[in-house]
Amino acid sequence: MTALLTLTVLVLVAIAIWQMTKIFELSQLKAEHTEVATDKDNKYNGYLLFGFVIFIYGITIFSFAKYGKMLLPESSSAHGGEYDQLMWVSFAIIFFVQTITQFLLHYFGYKYRGEKGKKALFFADNDRLEFIWTIIPVIVLAGLILWGLYTWTNIMDINDDDDPLIVELYAQQFNWTARYGGEDNVLGDASVRLIDIDRANVLGLDEADPNASDDVIVKELHLPVGRKVNFMMRSQDVLHSAYMPHFRAQMNCVPGMITQFSFTPTVTTEEMRLNPDVVDKVKRTNALRAKWAAEGRPNSEPWEFDYILLCNKICGKSHYNMQMKIIVETEEEYNKWIAEQATFKETIAPAE
């Protein structure tokens, strides 16, 4: 409500200023007007251009200093390091080029502003300059594209090498469900047409498929550290997107088809909680929540870091809350946890 009132006031102030400007123009009808910029106009515009480039650099430095801590911590997947390296190299090139070109653009606008009696020197064409400013971006962009394609190909090389754990991520408005392949590590067939809520067959598993009987269906995703995981993704209703930011992983979940993604987690939840960046984030978050608690506001209980699976497609009114906790643990801890979970055969209600 406060934001709406603030926006309304700003709009009304803008309208008032506009009306005052029109009144001022009407009051100056007898004054001499010209559409040709004077030396004084050009001088002021030159100063404004030079001031604006200083503002751009200032806001950039401020943003990095103020909000750099909002970036994700180091990647927790085997492929994440290469992904982050590609991103940072791209950032470095972009900021380097932006810094130089924006400075030249605004400085030249200031230095070579129009003045009476001064004629601009220009070249109709210059093959050497045109070659330079064409070939350099071509080489840089081609290098980035080829590197990106190589990285993407490696990330998307989904295979059964190294005995991967097979996990299905099932998306529906507005929650996630995970399904493990059980002892045989093979997922049973499933279809949304086989969903039977009354019999607790919430994912539509095919009861006639023997591979489905030992499948494990859970609402919390557990992954063993150091073991490759192949994800099979389905959607029941609309387009969703499985996004696991700390693992640099994202893949759309499309109704009517199975999409895939694969990665190897490299940092357990407990180890990530000791990461200095995460420790600082938890400290800042809990300081804010303590303030909320003192004010009696909701969602003010202390927060503890956990990996998380989010939906990264706007899928409806509760999209913001479509998430599932991810726990990365040792192989022994994972084996103990999975052994305690009931299988599909044990949870399905008998047919009437």
N, C-alpha and C positions, 0 to 999 in steps of 0.2 A: 504494500500500500504506500509506504514511504517513497519507494522508487517511482511509482506512478505519479504521486503528487510532485516530486522533484522534476520529473520529465514534463509535466503539465506546466509548471512554473517556468521552466526553461523555454518551452515553446511560446508561452505568452510574452516573455521578455523579448524573444527574437521578433515576434510580431510587432511589439511596441517599438523596438529599435527601427524596424523596417518602415513603420508608419512615420516615425520622427524624421527619418531620412527623406521620405517623400515630401513631407512638409517643408523641410529645409530646401529641397530642390525647387519647390514652388515659390519659396520666398526669394530665390535668387534668379528669377526670370529675367530681370533687367541686366543682370551681369553678363559679361562676354563669355561665351563658351566655345571651345574648340575640341575636336576629336583627336587632334594631333598631340602626341605626348611632348611635353617640354623637357628641357635638360633637367629641370628640377624633378619632374616625374620619374625620368629614367634614373636619376641619382638615387631617389628613395627606393625605387624598385630594385636597383642593384644592391643597396644596403639590406633590403628585406631578403633577397636571395641569399646573400652571404650569411645573414643571421639565421636563415632557415636551415642551412647545411650544418651550422653549429648546433642548432636545436636537434637535428637528426642524430648527430654523433652523441650529443648529451643524453638523449632519451635511450639510445642503444646501450651506452655504458651503464646508465642507471638501471635498465631492465636486466642486464646480466648481473649487476651487483645485487639488486634487490630480489630478483626472482630466479637466479641461477640455482638456488637451493631447491627449487621445485622440480628439477629434473629427476629422472629415474636414477636409482643407484646402478652400480655395475650389473651387467647381465648375469642371469642365473642359468643360462643354457649354453651348450657347447658352441652353437652357431652365433650366439649373441655378440661375441667379441668382434667378429668380422662385420656383422651388421652395424655395430656402433662405430667401428673404424670408418666404414663407408660414409656414414652419416656425418661424422666430424670432419672428414676430408671435404665433403660437399659443403658443409657450413663454412669451413675455412676459405675455400675458393670463392664462395658467394660473398662473404663479408669482405674479402680482400678486393674483389672487383667492385663491389658496391661502394666501398670506402673511396677508392680512387675515382671512379666514374662520377659519383655524386659530388665529390669535391670539385672536379674539373668542370662539371656542368654548371654548378652554382657560382663558382669563382669566375668563370669566363663570362657568365651573365652579369656579374658585378664589374669586372675589369673592362669589358668591352661594351659597356652600356652606351646607348645612343647619345651623341653629343652633336650640337650644331656645328656644321662645317667639317665633320669627320665622316669619311666614307669607308665602309667596311671592305676589307680585302678578302676575297674568296676565290676558291678554285672550282671550276666547273666540274673537273674530275681529276683524280689522282690514282692511277692504277696501283702504285706501290702501297699507298695507305689503305686502299680498299682491299688489297690482297692481305695485308697484315691484319686488319680488324675482322676479316672473314676467316682466315685460316687458323688463327689462334683459338677463337671460340669453337671452331670445328674440331680441332685436335683435343681440346680440353673436354668438350661434351662427349665426343666419341670415346675418350678414355673412361669417363665416368659411366657412360652407358654400358660399355663392354664389361667393366668391373662389376656394375650392378647386375648385368645379366649372368655373369659367372657366379656371383654370390647367390642370386636367386635360384639358379640351377642347382647349386649345392644344397641350399636350404630345402628345396622342394624335391630332392632326390629321395622319395619315400620308398623304402624297400624293406625286406625281411632280414637283412644282414644283422648280425650281432644279437640275435634272439630278442627282438623288441617286445615290449609289453603292449598288448592291444587293448585300447580303451575307446569306448564310444561316448561322445558328448551329444546329448539329446536336448535340443532347445525348444521351448514353447513359452508363450506369453504367461507369466514373466518369471521363469525359473529355469534352472539347468538340472539335468539328471545325468549321472555317469554310469556306464555299464562296463564291467570287466569280463574278460573271456573265461574266467574260472580256471580250473586246474589245467585244462587243455589249451588255454590261451587262445581259444577260437570263439568268436562271437556267433551266436545263433542267428538265424534269419529273423527279420522283423519287418513289420509294415504297419503304418498307421491304421489300416483297415482292420487289423487284428486287435486293436486296443479294446480292452474290456475292463472298465473301471470297477465293476461289481466284483470281478474276480482278481483284482489287484494286478492285472496285466497292463500296466500304465504305459509301457513302451511298445506294445503290440508285438511281443515275441511269438514266434511260431512254435507252439507246443509240440508239433510233430517233428521238429528238428532236434535231434539228440544233442547237438552242440549248445542248444539254448538252456538245457536243464541245469547246468552248473554256472551259468552266468550270474554275476553279482551286480545288483542295482543299488546305488547309493546316492546320497545327496551331498557328500563331501569327497573331494578328489584327493586321493593319496598317491604319491609317486615315489619310487625308490631312486635315490640319488645315484648318478652314474650309469643308469640303465636307459637305453633308448626307448622312447614311447611313441607308438604310432596311433594317432587319433583318427577315428572315423566319426564324422559329424553329420547329424540329421536335424531337420526342423519339422515340427508338427504343423505349424500354422503359417507364419510369415517369414520374411527374410531376417535372419539374425546374423551376428558375427561373433565368433568365439575369440575373445581378445585376452591374452595373458601377457600384460605389459612387461613384467619382470623377466619373462623368458623371451621377449621380442618375438612373440608368436601371435598370428591372427589369421583366421580363415572364415569365410562366409559359410553359414549353415542355410542351405537352400531346400525348401520343401520339394519333395519328389526325387531327390538325388542325394548321394553320399559324397561329401567332400573330405579331404584328408590333409593332415599336417603332421609333422614329426619333429621331435627335438629330444635332446638328452639333458635333463636337469643336472646341474653341477654344484649347486649350493643348497644345503638343507635349510629348512625354515629357521632352525635354531642358530645356524651359522649366520644367516642373513640378518637376524635380529641383533647381532653383534657388530654389523657393519656400521662404521661411524656415521655415514649419511642417513642410515635408517634410524640409528639411535637419536640423532639430532631431530629428525622428522617426528619421531614418537614424542620426544621431549616438547617440541613446539606444539604439537597437536594436543597433548594432555594439558599443557598450560592453558590453551584456549578452552578446552573442555572444563577445566577447573573453574575458569571464569564463568562459563555457562552454568555450571552447577550452582555457583553462588547466586546466580540470577534466577535459578529455578527453571532453566530452559531444558527441553528434552535433548536426548542424544548427548548427554554430558558425562557418561561413565568413562573411566580411563580406557584408552585404546592400546591394543597390542598388535604389532605388525603380523600380518599373514599374507602369503601369496593369494592372489585372487583371480578368478575367471569372471570377466565382464562381457556384456553384450555391447558391441560397438556399432550397432545399427539402430536407428530410432524406430523401435518396433511397437510403440504404443505408449499409453499414459504412465505405465510403471516401468518403462525402459530403464530409468536411472537406477532402479533397485534390483535389476536382474543380474545377480552375481552368485558365485559359489566359492567357498573357501578351498584353497589348495594347500596341502601339507606335503612337503618334500622331506623325506626321512631316510634313514639307513635301510639297507635291504632287509636286515633282521627285523626292524620295526615294521616295515611294510608287510613282510610275510606274516608277522603276528597279527597285524590288523586285518588283513584279508582273510585269514583263517577264522576270524571271529564273525565274519559277515555271513548272513543267510543267503543261500542260493535261490535262483528263480523257482526251482522245483519245490523248495521248502516254503516259499511265500505265496505261490499261486493257489488260489482257492479252488477246490474240486468242482468240476462241472456238475450242474444239477441234472 
